[in-house]
């Protein structure tokens, strides 16, 4: 009996050591219950002397006792653990660690890239719609667990599910759902995923309310668009909808006085209609751009319209 107990203790101690090494090498400040359970499951040989759930519970208990992990109850309601020495992590790093398919966007991404002097009180994040998120999660679990995926699903261990995050500490987190194709880049040496420069400029005119308002967006375009024009036009050309091309085309050509051959194709997307407004949140007005067939419903730009009033 003593030998069995000693063997069991040594097994847990060995697992704790291996998991601790893995956690020390990660850039993430927090670890989800799924990630801990997955690592424990994959490092436990088959057949195991104990149930996978029991091994997992003993592992977490040992890591907490050794203070290599700390509960995150004081930071967010999501069940997860803060890694030793990572208490200075930013809210954006925490959210990117908890949601593997979310990235920093809108005004928060503008701040990251140095495009705005505003410091948002809300952390803006974008992630795929729920159905797409679940598909990506299923693919991630299949990649993580390989041939042991079915065996893992037969246990009661945590699965990769979309976390419900409303705040991290005193920072409110606001999610926006959109396809993330080509939308973000990884920040070296960190868990951060941040919208690319091109996507930030595209989102500014898609959702100006999440980017400091339409006038702030226009000011940034006037100040920075020439510097990033190739990144902007490439992103909009590849991932923008017709209305995106019209809005961005108008701002670049008529406001920033930038011309590029791609506008010859974009202008084909121009068409009159009540929904064709520069500011998607503003009221339709009669001042419009004849070239881009767009209602210019931003007071500061009324003088730039090249079409007649209706």
N, C-alpha and C positions, 0 to 999 in steps of 0.2 A: 504493500500500500504506500509506504514511504517513498519507494523508488518511483512509483507511478506519479505521486504528487510532485516529486522533484523533477521528473521528466516534463510534466505539464508546466511547471514554473519556468524551467529552462526554455521551453518552447515559446511561451508568452514573452519572456525576456528577450529572446532572439528576434521575435516579431517586432517588439517595441523598438529595438535597436535599428532594425532595417527600415521601419516606417519613419523613425526619427531622422535617419540619414536622408531618406527621400524628401521629407518635408523641409529639411535644412537646405536642400539644393534648389527648391522652387522659389520663384520670384513672387508668388502669391502671398498676401498677408493673412489670408484666411483659408480654411479648408472646409468643404461641405461634408455632410454626413455620407453622401454617396461616394465621394472621392476616398474618404477614409475606409469605408466598407469595401470598396473595390480593391484597394491596395491590400487590405487584410486578406480578402478572399483569394486574390491571385498569388499571395505569398504563402498561403497555407497549403501544404501538400495534401494530395488525395490518397487514401481516405483520411479524413481528419479525426482525431480522437474526440473532439467536441463539435457541437453544432456550429455552423458559421456565425449564427447570431450570438452565441455565447462567446466565441473567440473575439468577435467585434466588440462586444460590451466590455470584456476584460481588457482589450487593447485600449479603448477609450479611457477606461478607468485608470489604467497605468500611465497613460500620457498626461492625463489631468493631474494625477498625483505627483508626477515628476515636473509638473508645471511647464511642460512643453506645449501644452494647449490650454486655452482658457475659454470658457463659454462666452458667447457674444451677446448675452441677454441685455447688456447695457448699451449695445450699439444698434441692434436690429432685432426684429421678432423672428427672423429666419433662423432655423436650427443650423448652426455652424460653429466653428471654433477658430479663435484667433491664435496664430502661431507665436511662439515665444520670440520676443524681440521685435515684433511687427506692430506695436501699438500706435506708432506714428503714421500708419497707412492712411492715405486720403480716402474719402468716401468713394471716389470714382474707382480707386484700386480695389476696394472692398466689393463693390457691385460687380466689377468685371471678373472678380474671382468667384463670386457666387452664381453669376449667370454667364455661362461660357459663350453665349451667343449675343450678348448685349455689347454695345459700344457707346462711348461718350459722343454726344452730338449737339447740334444747335448752339445756343449761346455758350454752353460749357466747352464745346469743341472750339468755338471761336476764341475763348479765353486761352485754351491750351496752345493754340497756334499763334497767339499774340495779335489777333485781329481786332480785339476790342479792349477797351480800358475799363469795361464794366466787370464787376465781380458778382456773378449770379448767385442768388441765395438758394436757388433750386438747382439740383443736379439733373441735367437733361440727358437721357439715355434713349437709344433706339434698339429695338430687338425685332426679330421676325414675328409675324402674326402667330397666334397660338397653335394653329394646325401645322404650320411650317416649323415652329419651334419643336413640337413633338417629333416631327420627322427627323430633324437634325439630332435630337436627343437619342432617338432609336439608333441612328447611324453611329453616333459617338459611343454608345454602350456596346454596340457590336464590335467596333474597333478596339475599345478598351478591354473587352472580355474575351474576344475571339471564340475559340472552341468551348469556352466555359460559360458562354452567355446563358444558355438554357438552364444550366445548373444553378447559376446565380439567380435567375428569375424564379426558381423553385424555392428559394429561401425567402425569409422575411426581411432581408437586408434592404437598406434605403436604395431607391432608384433615382435616376437623373430626371428630376421634374422641375418645371419652371418655378423659381422662387417668387414669392409675393413680397416685394420690397417696397415699402412706402417711405422709409427714412433710414438713414445711417447716422446714429447719434442725433444731432440737431439739424442735420441736412435733409431736407425733403427731396425725394427722388421721384422724378416724373418720367414715365416711359412713353415712347411713341413707337407704334408698330409700323414697320415697313420692311420690304425685302432688302437684304443687306449686300446684295451682289456688288462686289467691288467697292464697298462703301467705306471700309476702315483699314487702318494699318496697325500693326503691333508696335508698341513703344519698347525699344530695346532695354533690357534690364529691369523690366517691370511687368506687371500683369495687365497693364492698360491696353485697351483697344480704343482708338480714337478715329473719328471720321476723317477722311482724307481732305486736303485743302479743296479739291474739286467738289467733293460732296458737300462740304460746308457751304460753299458759294451757291450750290444748287438748292440746298435746304433753306438758305436765307430767303429765297424768293418763293419757295413752296410754302413755308410756314414762318413768315416774318414775325408773327406774334411770339414765337419761341426763340427769336433771335434778337430781341431788343426793340422790335417794332420796325415798320417799313422805312421810316426815315433814317434810323440807325443803319439799316441794311444798305440803303442807298449811299449814305456817307462812306461806308466801308468799301463799297464797290468803287466809288470815286477815288478813294485813297489807295486801294490795293489791287484793283482788277488788272491794271497793266502789268504788274509784277507776276501775276499768276494766270494770265489770260490763256496760255496753252493748257494748263491743268483744268481750268474752268470749261473751256470749249470741248476738250476731250471727254470730260465727265458728262456734260450735258448732251453731247452728241451720242454717246454710248448708252446712257441710262435715263436721259430726260424724256418726258412725254412731250407731245406737240406744244402744249401750253407752256411748259417749262422753257422750250426753245424760243418761243415768242417773247416771254418775259425777260429771259436772260439776254436774248438778242437785242431787245429794245434798250435795256440798261447799258449794255456794252457799246452799242453803236451810237445811240442818241444822247446818252448821259455821259459816258466815259470817252466818247469819240474814238472808239476802237473799231477798226474794220478788219475782217478776216474772210477769206473765201468761203468758209463754212456757212456764213450768213445767207449766201445765195440759195442754199438748200433749206435752211431753217425758215426763211421767209415764206416758203411754200406752205408752211403750217399755219400761216396767218389766215384768219377768217373772222368776220364780224359775228358778234353774239353777246347776249347779256352776261354770259359767264366769263367773257374775255376781258378780265380786269387785271391791271398790274398788281394791285394789292388784293389778294384773294379774300381778305377779311373786310375790305371797304365797300362802300356803296358804288354802284355803277354811275359814271358821270358821262356827259356828252363829249368832253374833250378826249380826243383819241389820236393815236399815231396812224397815219394813212399807210405807211410802209408796213407796220406790224399789225395793223387792224386790232388795236388794243386800247381799251379805255384807260386813260392815264388819270387814275383816281387818287393821285398824290398831289396835294396843293403845291408843293415846292417845285413840281415838274410841269405844271400847266403851261408855262411859257415855252416849253420845248416841244409841244405837240405840233406836228406838221400837217394835221388834218383839220378840216372845218368842224365847227360845232354843229350838232344836230338840232 
